[in-house]
């Protein structure tokens, strides 16, 4: 179920599927597979953003994310919270993401952490902070040839640059991000990039 939702999101507005994802994440958590649980919840959070689910469904996903042990301020947790409930979680995310900044400034953060922190900050309403993280992630993702995540990073970079009226970054990032999102079959990021 989760893998199908991750690779072929199909109907992001399906409330039953979203509840199923949170149940699957809960089972992964009980099995002590924290990375899998967070990956599943990230998929659910993205569906919240894409489909505009109501507050109750968003809170179900937020509660599941917050139940993750010792991951309250990890970049991936903050990104999932930003996607699931950007309005309700923005103040906390904007407060927490800069604490991750020292790692990004020294280029010791890995691409996944930098991407997650950049997504969290940008979606929560702090595109300035998100820009540094996303630039680091994009450089690393290019070197690693990770096109699916590179598409996501470029689209979010374009979104943040648009918010900052930085057209020299926004336009080429959107063009490349949309192209890669199409090539890697990520329609939600094609849509976000076009907007």
N, C-alpha and C positions, 0 to 999 in steps of 0.2 A: 504494500500500500504506500509506504513512505517513498520508496524508490520510484514508484510510478508517479507520485505527486511531484517529486524532485525533478525527474527527467521529462515529464509530460504533464504540466500543471493542469491542463484541460479546463476544469471548472473551479476556479478559486473561490467562487461564491457559494460553494457547497458546504453548508454549515455542518452536516453530518460528517463529511470527510475531515473537516477541521477538528471536530471533536475526536474523531478517530486518530488523527495525528497526535493530539495531546495525550490520548490514552496510550498510544504506542510509545511516546516519549516517556511516559510514566513507567511503563514496563521496562524500558531500557535503563531508566534510573534505578529501578528496583534490582536490576541485574548488574548494577554498578558500571554500566557502559555510559559514562558521562558525556563523552564526545559524540556518541551516536544520539543520545537524548537531545543534546544541544543542536545537532545538525537537523534533527526532525523538527525541533521547535523553531529553528531558523526558517525552515520551509513553511511552517504554519504562520509565522510572523509575516513573511513575505506575502502570503495569501491574504492576511489581514489588510496589509497596505494595498494590494492590488484590487481586492474586492470591496474594500470599504465596509468590512463587517461591523455590526453594531457593537455597542460598548460591552455588552455581556460576553460576546464571543472574544473580543479583544482582551477582556479581563481574564477569561479562562486561559488564554495563551500567556498573558503576563504572569498570572499566578504560577503556571507551570514553569516558566523561566525563572521566576524568583525562588522556586523550590530547589533549584540546582544548588548543591552544597559547594561552598567555598569558591564560587565563581561570580559573585555579585558584581565585581568590577572588572571582569575580564572583557577584553575587546569584543569577543563574540557575543557575550551576554548583553552588553550595552547595545550592540547592533541589533540583536533580536528584539530587545525592548523598544528601540527606536522604530523598528518596522511595525511591531505589533500595536504600539500606542504612542505615536510621536507627540501628541498633545499632552497626554497624561504623564509621560516619562521624561519630557524634554529638560526640565529643570535639573533633575538628578543627573541625566546624561551630560549636560553641559558642564556641570560641576565635576563629574568624574573623568571625562575624556582627557582634559588637559594634564591630569596626573600621569597619563600614559605617554605624554609628549616627550619626556626626556629620552625614552628609548628610541622614539622615531628620529629625534634630532641627532642621535649618535649612530643611526643606521644599524642598530642591533635588533630592532624588531623584525620579525619575519613578515613575509608578504601577507599572510592571512591575518595576523594581528593588525598590521597597518591598514589593510583594507577594511576590516571590521571597525576599527576606531574611526576611520574616515567616513564610513557609512553612518555610524552612530552620530558623530558630530554634525554632519551635513543634514541628515534627516531631522535631527532634533532642533536644528535652527542655528547652528554655529558653523557656517561654511568656511570661515577663516581658519579655524582649528582643523576642520576636516581636510582642507587643501594640502597641508603638509603631510598628513598621513597618506592621503590618496596619491600624492606625487611619489612618495617612497614605495607604496604598493605597486604602482604602475611600472616603475623602473624594474622592480624585482620580478613582477609577473611577465614582463616582456622577455627578460633574460631566461626565465624558466619555461617560456612557451606555453603558459597556462591561459589559453585564449578565452575560455568561458569566464573565468574570474576577471581577466583583463577587460572584457566587454562590460562587466558590471562596474568595475572601477572607473572606467572611462565615462560611462553614462552618469554615474554619481558625481564624478569630477565636473562634467558639463553642467549638471544641475547646480552644484555649488558655485561654479564660476558664473553662471547666469545670475544667481542671487547676488553675487558681488559685482555684476556688470563687467566682468573680465572677459570680453568677447574674444580676445586673442587666445584664450584657453578654451572657452566654452564651445566655440564653433568647431575647431578641429577635434576636440574630445568627443563631441556629440556625433560628428560624422563617422569617426572611426569606431566609436562605441556602438552605434546603430548597426554599422556594417558587420562588426564582429558578433553582435547579439543575433543578427539574422543568420549568420553562418553557423553559430552554435545553438540555434533554435531556442532562443530565450525571448519569447514575444513580450513579456512584461517589460524587459529592458529596452526593447525596440520602442514600445509605447512611451516609456518614461523619457527616452532619448529624444523622441519626436516632440514631446511637449516642451 
